Amino acid sequence: MELEKLLEKLSNAHGISGYENNVKQIMEDEITPYVDETRTDKMGNLIATKKGDGPTVMLAAHMDEIGLMVQYIDDNGFLHFVKIGGWFDQTLHSQRVAVHGTNGQLTGVIGSKPPHVMKEEDRNKPVKAEDMFIDIGAKDKEDAMKMGVDVGTAISIDRDFATLANGLVTCKAFDNRAGITMLIDAMKQISETKVNATIHAVGTVQEEVGLKGARTSAFGLNPDVAIAVDVTFPGDHPGISKNDSALEMGKGAVITVVDASGRGLIADRTVIKWLKETAEENEIPYQLNVGGGGTTDATAIHLTREGIPSSTISVPTRYIHSPVEVLSLEDLRSCADLIAKAVQNIDKYF
């Protein structure tokens, strides 16, 4: 229940790429009791450190969610936007959004040309994001600006956490508030034992737009080994097959061997051995993943300086990059436990 409540708190919070402060504050408040110090670097990454003797490990979970940003306001007060991160345009249409103006959060809805006045050929085509706009109820451009909206105003999806059947939950932004949740819970477990390592738990920024925070924080920390903590897509629902993903929800934590067909991460073999043996020794369910698409902060981290041995621990999550992502709380628990147990025996491997 505690893990679920933390996930709910983080997922309901808003923080698109480059505007992660609300999420960072929650993370800092929650993780501070379990570490020796916290700081924010120049890029905006939150670095929470628990000091110890032995190797240095970086645990990285990105704080940002995909979102939108105001590109211009038309004379009638409608907001036109660009996408921040990898949206599939069809998931945006008719959504309710939170517009983060200077005078406080506003509610808006994403609209487009009504189908009633479309030509037949246009009705049979998906509406592109560039043909959508946001209605905040403004009378005109001046009215919208008086509400605190301007070019560059951040926008996020307005969708709250909810419970499904059989231990499944849904919300926006599980990518990657699930990772932040796992990271905080793992640090809580680690704080209760003596660990022969220095641990940097990092909430990274701007992962969704180029793995940026991971790159700069890894350069500054220069750890001996790193684990990215994120979500990944399973192949267990209609429209996708085992050829696309052999992963399943409910089967435990995912350890990445390769992602993006090797264009992203080819995980260090000692790291894989460490994570697999830790899972098996502690009877933590896990799955191995060799993926053809998608990557994580581990890609940027493992290419930093002369190279940092890395892999990713992920929770299987359906409908990633949508307002209705779905995951299993049992899988979330498995991931948090694997992170904690791996850190506790890291000195046997590094």
SEBARO-137550 format. One record per residue (C-alpha): x negated, y, z. Coordinates in pm, 1 decimal. Layout:
# SEBARO-137550
          u          v          w
          X          Y          Z
...
//
This chain:
# SEBARO-137550
          u          v          w
        0.0        0.0        0.0
     -286.1      238.6       81.3
     -443.2      175.7     -259.5
     -109.9      237.2     -431.9
      -50.7      564.2     -247.5
     -395.4      690.8     -340.2
     -337.6      598.4     -704.7
       -3.5      780.2     -696.9
     -156.7     1093.2     -546.4
     -435.5     1107.5     -801.2
     -221.4     1019.1    -1104.8
       44.5     1278.9    -1025.1
     -228.5     1544.5    -1008.0
     -312.5     1740.7    -1321.9
     -659.0     1784.2    -1469.1
     -733.4     1778.9    -1840.3
    -1088.9     1773.0    -1973.5
    -1277.7     2079.3    -1852.9
    -1007.2     2161.4    -1597.4
    -1056.9     1883.1    -1342.8
    -1069.8     2095.6    -1024.4
     -738.6     1976.5     -875.8
     -843.6     1614.2     -914.3
    -1194.6     1687.8     -789.4
    -1056.1     1841.2     -470.2
     -847.0     1532.4     -396.7
    -1141.6     1304.6     -467.8
    -1372.7     1507.1     -245.4
    -1122.1     1513.2       41.2
    -1069.4     1136.7       18.0
    -1431.3     1024.9      -26.7
    -1609.5     1260.6      215.9
    -1554.9     1043.4      527.5
    -1742.9      756.0      360.7
    -2057.7      934.9      238.1
    -2342.8     1143.9      377.2
    -2300.6     1442.1      147.3
    -2104.3     1576.5     -148.7
    -2195.9     1840.2     -402.9
    -2078.3     1972.1     -737.8
    -2336.0     2009.0    -1013.9
    -2347.8     2280.7    -1278.8
    -2134.5     2079.3    -1521.1
    -1861.2     2030.9    -1259.8
    -1928.4     1666.3    -1171.8
    -1859.4     1569.7     -811.4
    -2152.1     1374.2     -665.9
    -2088.0     1192.2     -336.6
    -2399.6     1027.8     -193.2
    -2448.5      759.5       70.4
    -2818.3      732.9      148.2
    -3008.4      411.2      208.4
    -3331.6      224.5      143.9
    -3374.5       31.8     -179.9
    -3255.1       91.1     -536.3
    -3039.3      383.3     -642.1
    -2703.5      302.6     -804.0
    -2469.4      539.8     -985.2
    -2097.1      459.7     -981.1
    -1921.5      682.6    -1234.8
    -1547.0      737.2    -1282.4
    -1424.1     1023.1    -1497.3
    -1175.6     1264.8    -1344.7
    -1026.3     1411.7    -1661.8
     -711.9     1313.2    -1847.0
     -625.7     1387.6    -2208.4
     -409.8     1696.9    -2254.9
     -333.7     1999.1    -2469.0
     -435.3     2364.5    -2486.8
     -255.4     2676.3    -2611.2
     -397.6     2781.2    -2947.4
     -160.9     3073.0    -3005.1
      178.1     3210.4    -2900.0
      415.0     3302.7    -3182.3
      634.6     3614.3    -3185.7
      930.3     3415.4    -3051.8
      738.6     3292.9    -2747.1
      675.5     2934.5    -2857.6
      335.9     2785.2    -2772.9
      131.5     2618.9    -3045.0
     -141.0     2387.0    -2925.5
     -441.3     2171.8    -3000.5
     -498.0     1824.9    -2859.6
     -769.3     1781.3    -2596.9
     -875.7     1418.2    -2622.2
     -747.4     1121.4    -2820.9
     -370.6     1151.1    -2851.5
     -155.7      934.8    -3077.8
       75.4     1208.6    -3205.8
      398.0     1007.9    -3179.1
      360.3      979.1    -2800.2
      370.7     1359.4    -2765.8
      699.3     1429.4    -2937.6
      987.3     1526.2    -2703.1
      772.5     1506.6    -2389.3
      803.7     1739.4    -2092.2
      477.8     1915.4    -2007.7
      318.6     2122.1    -1730.2
      175.8     2451.9    -1854.0
      -92.5     2574.1    -1615.8
      -57.3     2950.4    -1640.7
     -231.6     3211.8    -1428.9
       89.8     3274.1    -1233.1
      140.5     2907.2    -1150.7
      262.2     2591.6    -1320.4
      541.9     2623.2    -1576.5
      762.6     2353.9    -1724.5
      780.3     2317.9    -2099.4
      908.7     2071.8    -2357.3
      750.7     1967.9    -2686.0
      982.3     2029.7    -2979.2
      973.6     2016.8    -3356.8
     1195.1     2069.4    -3658.3
     1530.7     1891.7    -3601.7
     1582.5     1577.4    -3813.3
     1923.0     1716.1    -3917.0
     1754.4     1972.1    -4144.1
     1466.1     1755.5    -4264.7
     1443.4     1625.0    -4616.5
     1495.3     1250.7    -4649.8
     1127.7     1179.6    -4715.2
     1023.7     1382.9    -4408.3
     1262.6     1196.3    -4177.0
     1083.6      873.4    -4263.4
      742.9     1011.4    -4161.7
      603.7     1053.5    -3808.9
      592.6     1415.4    -3695.0
      235.2     1540.6    -3666.9
      116.7     1724.1    -3356.7
       33.8     2026.9    -3572.1
      404.9     2055.7    -3654.1
      510.7     2049.4    -3287.3
      534.0     2338.2    -3042.3
      610.5     2394.8    -2674.7
      921.7     2572.1    -2549.1
      885.8     2728.7    -2201.6
     1204.1     2934.6    -2230.0
     1022.0     3257.0    -2316.3
     1216.5     3530.7    -2496.9
      915.0     3634.9    -2703.8
      535.0     3646.3    -2699.8
      523.8     3928.3    -2446.7
      754.9     3736.6    -2213.1
      536.9     3425.3    -2236.5
      227.5     3625.2    -2153.5
      400.8     3786.5    -1854.4
      459.7     3433.3    -1726.3
       82.0     3385.7    -1720.8
       36.9     3199.2    -2049.9
     -235.0     3295.2    -2296.6
     -464.7     3142.4    -2554.0
     -669.0     2877.8    -2370.5
     -404.1     2785.3    -2114.1
     -432.1     2416.1    -2022.2
     -133.4     2183.1    -2063.8
      -76.8     1833.3    -1925.7
      200.4     1575.4    -1940.7
      468.5     1609.2    -1671.5
      534.3     1248.9    -1570.3
      544.0     1104.2    -1216.9
      423.2      772.7    -1075.9
      681.8      491.4    -1065.9
      696.0      125.3     -965.7
      784.4     -158.0    -1203.5
      851.8     -523.1    -1118.0
      593.6     -782.1    -1006.3
      332.5     -545.8     -868.8
      306.0     -328.5    -1179.5
      308.4       51.7    -1170.5
      328.1      322.8    -1435.5
      226.7      686.7    -1474.0
       34.2      927.4    -1691.0
     -343.7      951.0    -1646.4
     -423.5      606.1    -1506.7
     -708.3      667.9    -1751.9
     -890.3      741.1    -1536.6
     -731.9      811.5    -1198.3
     -733.4      432.9    -1157.5
    -1112.8      449.9    -1176.3
    -1128.0      727.1     -915.3
     -898.9      522.3     -689.8
    -1119.8      214.0     -721.2
    -1430.5      420.1     -655.4
    -1293.7      578.1     -336.2
    -1169.1      244.8     -204.0
    -1503.8       78.3     -279.0
    -1691.5      352.9      -93.9
    -1462.0      303.1      204.2
    -1550.7      -67.3      209.6
    -1921.7        6.8      165.5
    -1919.1      257.6      452.1
    -1828.7      -22.7      693.2
    -2149.4     -221.9      623.3
    -2523.5     -162.4      597.4
    -2631.3     -141.2      234.5
    -2991.2     -147.9      113.7
    -2937.9      112.3     -154.9
    -2865.5      477.2     -217.9
    -2523.2      514.1     -378.4
    -2413.0      807.7     -590.0
    -2034.7      794.6     -643.4
    -1975.7     1040.7     -926.0
    -1649.7     1188.9    -1047.8
    -1749.4     1289.2    -1399.7
    -1596.8     1558.7    -1617.5
    -1505.9     1571.1    -1985.9
    -1532.3     1198.5    -2058.9
    -1234.6     1212.1    -2294.0
    -1406.1     1465.6    -2518.2
    -1753.7     1315.0    -2550.0
    -1876.4     1151.7    -2225.6
    -2027.0     1488.2    -2133.7
    -2033.8     1485.1    -1754.1
    -2177.1     1134.1    -1740.9
    -2465.3     1237.2    -1963.1
    -2570.0     1537.0    -1752.9
    -2515.6     1377.7    -1410.5
    -2707.5     1062.1    -1504.7
    -2997.1     1277.3    -1624.1
    -3004.7     1460.6    -1292.5
    -2969.4     1152.2    -1073.5
    -3186.1      914.3    -1280.2
    -3052.6      601.4    -1103.3
    -3203.9      253.1    -1123.9
    -2873.3      103.3    -1235.6
    -2524.6      231.1    -1314.3
    -2166.6      108.1    -1325.9
    -1892.5      302.5    -1502.6
    -1545.8      249.2    -1354.5
    -1258.2      287.1    -1599.5
     -955.7      127.0    -1766.2
     -939.9      -97.3    -2072.4
     -659.8     -231.8    -2289.7
     -534.7     -592.3    -2264.0
     -396.4     -802.6    -2547.0
      -91.4     -933.3    -2365.3
      204.9     -738.9    -2506.4
      388.9     -716.9    -2839.2
      202.1     -551.9    -3123.9
     -143.9     -667.1    -3019.0
     -313.8    -1004.7    -3036.8
     -601.3    -1191.4    -2874.8
     -809.3    -1096.3    -3178.1
     -768.6     -734.3    -3068.4
     -826.1     -803.8    -2699.0
     -853.3    -1134.3    -2511.4
     -791.9     -959.2    -2178.3
     -476.9    -1001.3    -1970.0
     -317.5     -808.5    -1687.9
     -308.8    -1005.5    -1364.7
     -630.9    -1194.1    -1442.5
     -862.0     -966.1    -1246.6
    -1140.5     -715.0    -1298.3
    -1299.1     -671.8    -1641.7
    -1676.4     -677.0    -1680.3
    -1793.9     -526.3    -2008.0
    -2052.8     -718.5    -2208.6
    -2017.8     -511.6    -2527.6
    -1781.8     -233.0    -2629.6
    -1719.5      -57.8    -2963.8
    -1881.1     -357.3    -3138.0
    -2214.1     -254.2    -2991.2
    -2196.5      103.2    -3117.6
    -2113.9      207.2    -2762.2
    -2256.7      -15.7    -2489.8
    -2446.3     -342.1    -2500.7
    -2463.3     -411.8    -2129.2
    -2789.3     -502.2    -1959.7
    -2800.8     -879.1    -1902.9
    -2926.2     -848.7    -1545.2
    -2630.8     -621.5    -1467.6
    -2390.3     -878.4    -1614.6
    -2553.4    -1155.3    -1409.7
    -2527.4     -940.5    -1095.5
    -2157.8     -865.5    -1144.6
    -2058.9    -1218.5    -1251.0
    -2239.8    -1390.0     -964.9
    -2100.7    -1138.5     -714.1
    -1744.7    -1203.2     -835.6
    -1790.4    -1580.5     -821.3
    -1953.8    -1579.9     -476.0
    -1669.3    -1369.1     -334.9
    -1389.2    -1543.8     -526.6
    -1289.3    -1222.6     -701.9
    -1102.4    -1291.0    -1028.9
    -1275.4    -1141.5    -1331.5
    -1275.0    -1140.1    -1710.5
    -1554.7    -1072.2    -1956.4
    -1491.8     -827.2    -2236.0
    -1648.2     -799.1    -2578.6
    -1457.7     -518.8    -2746.3
    -1440.9     -373.9    -3092.7
    -1309.3      -28.9    -3005.6
    -1328.0      222.4    -2724.8
    -1612.8      304.7    -2490.3
    -1681.2      458.6    -2148.5
    -1922.4      676.7    -1953.6
    -2162.0      380.1    -1948.9
    -2249.3      452.3    -2312.5
    -2386.2      795.7    -2226.3
    -2546.3      682.6    -1901.0
    -2740.6      389.2    -2043.5
    -2901.3      612.6    -2308.0
    -3018.2      873.3    -2055.0
    -3390.6      939.9    -2006.1
    -3580.8      616.9    -2081.2
    -3263.0      410.6    -2038.9
    -3054.4      306.7    -1737.4
    -2929.3      -54.5    -1704.7
    -2549.0      -25.8    -1711.2
    -2214.2     -193.5    -1753.0
    -1848.8     -113.1    -1685.5
    -1593.2     -253.1    -1443.2
    -1243.0     -184.8    -1576.2
     -883.2     -251.4    -1482.3
     -663.4     -384.4    -1767.9
     -411.2     -110.1    -1851.0
     -134.1     -115.6    -2109.3
      -42.8      182.5    -2329.8
     -362.2      380.9    -2260.6
     -352.1      745.3    -2374.9
       20.5      771.9    -2333.6
      250.0      917.1    -2064.9
      351.7      564.2    -1954.7
       33.9      369.6    -1882.9
       86.8       46.5    -1686.8
     -145.3     -155.3    -1461.3
     -138.0     -428.8    -1197.7
     -215.0     -335.3     -837.1
     -370.1     -680.0     -788.3
     -617.2     -609.2    -1068.2
     -689.5     -269.3     -916.7
     -772.6     -438.4     -585.9
     -999.1     -691.5     -760.0
    -1193.0     -410.4     -927.1
    -1242.2     -213.5     -605.8
    -1355.2     -526.8     -421.8
    -1600.7     -621.3     -697.9
    -1758.6     -274.5     -694.8
    -1798.8     -285.6     -317.5
    -1938.0     -639.2     -301.3
    -2178.1     -575.4     -589.9
    -2325.1     -269.0     -421.7
    -2363.2     -463.0      -96.2
    -2594.7     -718.4     -261.6
    -2763.8     -495.1     -518.8
    -3107.8     -533.1     -360.6
    -3108.0     -901.8     -463.2
    -3110.0     -802.7     -829.5
    -3279.8     -461.4     -855.5
//
